[in-house]
Amino acid sequence: MSIHPTAIIDSQAQIDPSVVIGPHVVIEGPVTIGPNCRLGAGVVIYGPTTIGSGCRIHAHAVLGDVPQDRAFTGEESFVHIGNDCVIREGVTIHRGSHHNTETRVGDRCMLMTNSHIGHNCVLENDVVMISGSLLGGYVHVGPSAVISGNAAVHQFVRIGELAMISGLGKIVQDIPPFFMTDREGGLVGVNRVGLLRRSFTSHEREEIKAAYRIIYRSGLGQLQAFKQLVDMVKTDAGNRLIAFLSAKSRRGIAASSYSMTHKDKSGMETSAAVARDANEH
């Protein structure tokens, strides 16, 4: 193990011998760090925090500090970070806000400079958060989603698989999988480049584009649009979109950019309860 002499390491920490720890690092409390991780200068990690293998944590990141939540009263809660993550300068990740809860970051996530993950968030695998992006508490981000620079996501929002959030975006409602937003959080189209890069089949890509047209361009009401979507979908990707729309939502499903501008009430703008209602019929 390579530990700079200025680093301060708590006796409760469990650190793999292959870990490299830079100058002025502080590790406080029960922190577990897996093999082949590297911690840059001035990194601070509070336990209970668990970090997987192969992570690169750059200068002045702060992981596992207490949540910014007035309801928090000092209960034991956790941060869990997966394998092969890149955590750049100034990133902050806060632990869960209630007893025995956690904030979780999956494998191969890239968290760029000064991004923030609030308490009880869940990031699935391969998420990218670009510099200055912010997640409020209890946000769930699906696999391979991209949160662009200086975007802010309201607490309890869900961001679907491979969704792309615009730079400077204001996200206050759920963003379905595979779609892209503008700065106001309205849906503007399908993340076609992302689908290609992730090797989605041509049939899956065409089905996702057709689904977007049904939801946001057909002029159908919410219930009718969902029924048509269920009848059309055949692929695994389409079924994952259906599952997202059917799941419980605290914030409702975001509207299209067009409908937000023109006050058009077509499409699935409010709540996934519509999806559940459609399934009952």
C-alpha positions in Angstrom: 0.0 0.0 0.0 1.3 3.5 -0.9 0.2 6.1 1.6 1.5 9.6 1.6 2.9 10.6 5.0 0.5 13.5 5.3 -2.6 11.3 4.9 -4.7 10.6 8.0 -6.3 7.2 8.0 -8.8 6.0 10.7 -8.0 2.7 12.4 -11.5 1.5 11.4 -10.7 1.8 7.7 -10.2 -1.4 5.7 -8.1 -0.6 2.7 -6.7 -3.1 0.2 -2.9 -3.2 0.0 -2.9 -2.1 -3.6 -4.6 1.2 -3.0 -2.6 4.4 -3.6 -3.4 7.3 -1.2 -2.2 10.8 -2.0 -1.2 13.8 0.2 -3.5 15.3 2.8 -6.2 12.6 2.3 -8.5 12.1 5.3 -10.3 8.8 5.8 -12.6 8.9 8.9 -14.7 6.1 10.3 -15.5 2.6 8.8 -14.4 3.1 5.2 -13.8 0.1 2.9 -11.7 0.6 -0.3 -11.2 -2.2 -2.8 -8.2 -3.2 -4.9 -6.4 -0.9 -7.3 -8.1 2.4 -6.3 -6.2 5.7 -6.4 -7.0 8.7 -4.2 -5.8 12.1 -5.2 -4.6 15.0 -3.0 -7.1 16.2 -0.4 -9.7 13.6 -0.8 -12.0 13.2 2.2 -14.0 10.1 2.8 -16.4 9.6 5.8 -17.7 6.2 6.8 -19.7 4.1 6.6 -18.6 4.2 3.0 -17.7 1.3 0.7 -15.8 1.8 -2.6 -15.3 -1.1 -5.0 -12.2 -1.9 -7.1 -10.4 0.2 -9.7 -11.9 3.5 -8.8 -10.0 6.8 -9.5 -10.9 9.5 -7.0 -9.4 12.9 -7.9 -8.3 15.8 -5.7 -10.7 17.3 -3.1 -13.6 15.0 -3.7 -15.7 14.5 -0.5 -17.6 11.2 -0.1 -19.9 10.0 2.6 -20.5 13.3 4.4 -23.9 13.8 6.2 -26.9 14.7 4.1 -28.1 18.2 3.5 -31.5 17.4 5.0 -33.0 19.1 8.1 -34.8 15.8 8.9 -31.4 14.1 9.4 -30.7 13.5 13.1 -27.4 11.5 13.0 -28.7 8.0 12.1 -26.3 5.5 10.7 -26.5 5.5 6.9 -24.2 4.6 4.0 -22.6 5.4 0.7 -21.8 2.5 -1.7 -19.7 3.1 -4.8 -19.2 0.4 -7.3 -16.2 -0.7 -9.4 -14.1 1.3 -12.0 -15.7 4.6 -11.3 -14.0 7.9 -12.1 -14.8 10.6 -9.5 -13.2 13.9 -10.5 -12.2 17.0 -8.6 -14.6 18.5 -6.1 -17.3 15.8 -6.5 -19.6 15.5 -3.4 -21.6 12.4 -2.5 -23.8 12.4 0.6 -25.0 9.4 2.5 -28.5 8.3 3.2 -30.9 10.5 5.2 -32.6 7.8 7.4 -31.4 4.9 9.4 -29.9 2.0 7.4 -30.5 3.8 4.0 -27.8 4.4 1.4 -26.7 6.5 -1.5 -25.6 4.1 -4.3 -23.4 4.6 -7.3 -23.1 1.7 -9.8 -20.1 0.4 -11.8 -18.2 2.5 -14.4 -19.8 5.8 -13.5 -18.0 8.9 -14.5 -18.7 11.9 -12.2 -17.0 15.0 -13.6 -15.8 18.1 -11.7 -18.0 19.6 -9.0 -21.0 17.3 -9.6 -23.2 16.5 -6.6 -25.1 13.4 -5.6 -27.6 14.1 -2.9 -28.8 11.7 -0.2 -30.5 8.5 -1.1 -29.8 8.8 -4.8 -29.2 5.7 -6.9 -27.1 5.8 -10.0 -27.1 2.6 -12.0 -24.1 1.4 -14.1 -22.3 3.6 -16.7 -24.0 6.9 -15.7 -22.2 10.1 -16.7 -22.6 13.3 -14.8 -20.9 16.2 -16.5 -19.3 19.1 -14.6 -21.5 21.0 -12.2 -24.6 18.8 -12.5 -26.7 18.4 -9.4 -29.0 15.6 -8.1 -31.4 16.4 -5.3 -32.3 13.7 -2.8 -33.8 10.3 -3.8 -33.1 10.8 -7.5 -32.9 7.5 -9.5 -30.7 7.5 -12.6 -31.0 4.6 -15.0 -28.1 2.9 -16.8 -26.0 4.9 -19.3 -27.9 8.1 -18.7 -26.0 11.4 -19.2 -26.7 14.4 -17.0 -25.1 17.3 -18.9 -23.2 20.3 -17.4 -24.8 22.4 -14.8 -28.1 20.6 -15.1 -30.2 20.4 -11.9 -32.5 17.5 -11.1 -35.3 17.9 -8.5 -35.6 15.4 -5.6 -37.6 12.2 -6.3 -37.2 12.5 -10.1 -36.4 9.4 -12.1 -34.1 9.6 -15.1 -34.5 6.6 -17.4 -32.0 4.4 -19.1 -29.8 6.2 -21.7 -31.7 9.4 -21.3 -29.8 12.6 -22.1 -30.3 15.7 -20.0 -29.5 19.0 -21.6 -26.8 21.3 -20.3 -28.2 23.8 -17.9 -31.3 21.6 -17.8 -34.1 22.1 -15.2 -35.5 18.7 -14.5 -38.6 18.6 -12.3 -40.4 15.5 -13.7 -39.4 12.0 -14.7 -37.6 11.6 -18.0 -38.4 8.3 -19.8 -35.7 6.0 -21.1 -33.9 6.8 -24.4 -35.2 10.3 -24.8 -33.5 13.8 -24.7 -34.5 17.0 -23.0 -34.1 20.7 -23.6 -33.1 23.2 -20.9 -36.6 23.5 -19.5 -36.9 19.8 -19.0 -39.2 19.2 -22.0 -38.7 16.2 -24.3 -37.2 17.0 -27.7 -36.5 13.6 -29.3 -34.8 10.2 -29.1 -31.2 9.8 -28.1 -30.3 8.2 -31.4 -26.5 8.5 -31.1 -26.6 6.9 -27.6 -28.7 4.0 -29.0 -26.2 3.4 -31.8 -23.2 3.6 -29.4 -24.8 1.1 -27.1 -25.4 -1.4 -30.0 -29.2 -1.3 -29.9 -30.6 -3.2 -32.9 -32.2 -1.4 -35.8 -35.6 -2.9 -34.8 -35.2 -1.6 -31.2 -34.2 1.9 -32.5 -37.2 2.1 -34.8 -39.5 0.9 -32.1 -38.2 3.5 -29.6 -38.7 6.3 -32.3 -42.2 5.1 -32.9 -42.9 5.1 -29.2 -41.8 8.7 -28.9 -44.1 9.7 -31.7 -47.0 7.9 -30.1 -46.4 9.5 -26.7 -45.4 13.0 -27.8 -46.5 13.6 -31.4 -49.7 11.6 -32.0 -52.1 14.0 -30.4 -53.7 11.1 -28.5 -54.8 11.4 -24.9 -52.7 9.8 -22.2 -54.7 6.6 -21.9 -55.1 6.1 -25.6 -51.4 6.7 -26.2 -50.4 4.2 -23.6 -52.7 1.5 -25.0 -51.4 2.0 -28.5 -47.8 1.8 -27.1 -48.5 -1.5 -25.3 -50.0 -3.0 -28.5 -47.0 -1.9 -30.6 -44.0 -2.9 -28.4 -42.3 -6.1 -29.2 -38.6 -5.6 -28.1 -36.9 -5.8 -24.8 -36.0 -2.1 -25.0 -39.6 -1.2 -25.7 -40.7 -3.3 -22.7 -38.3 -1.4 -20.5 -39.8 1.9 -21.6 -43.3 0.5 -20.8 -42.0 -0.6 -17.4 -40.7 2.9 -16.6 -44.0 4.5 -17.6 -46.0 2.0 -15.5 -43.9 2.4 -12.4 -44.9 4.6 -9.5 -44.0 8.2 -9.9 -43.7 10.9 -7.3 -43.1 13.7 -9.9 -45.1 12.6 -13.0 -43.8 12.1 -16.5 -42.3 15.1 -18.3 -44.1 16.7 -21.3 -42.7 17.4 -24.7 -41.0 20.7 -25.4 -43.7 21.5 -27.9 -46.6 20.9 -25.5 -44.9 23.0 -22.8 -44.6 25.8 -25.3 -48.0 25.5 -26.9 -50.0 24.3 -23.9 -50.9 21.2 -25.8 -52.1 18.6 -23.2 -51.6 15.5 -25.4 -49.1 12.9 -24.5 -48.1 11.5 -21.1 -47.5 14.6 -19.2 -48.6 14.0 -15.7 -48.4 10.6 -14.0 -47.6 6.9 -14.6 -50.9 6.2 -12.9 -52.3 6.4 -16.5 -50.2 3.4 -17.4 -51.5 1.4 -14.5 -55.1 2.4 -15.4 -54.6 1.2 -18.9 -53.3 -2.2 -17.8 -56.4 -2.7 -15.7 -58.5 -2.3 -18.8 
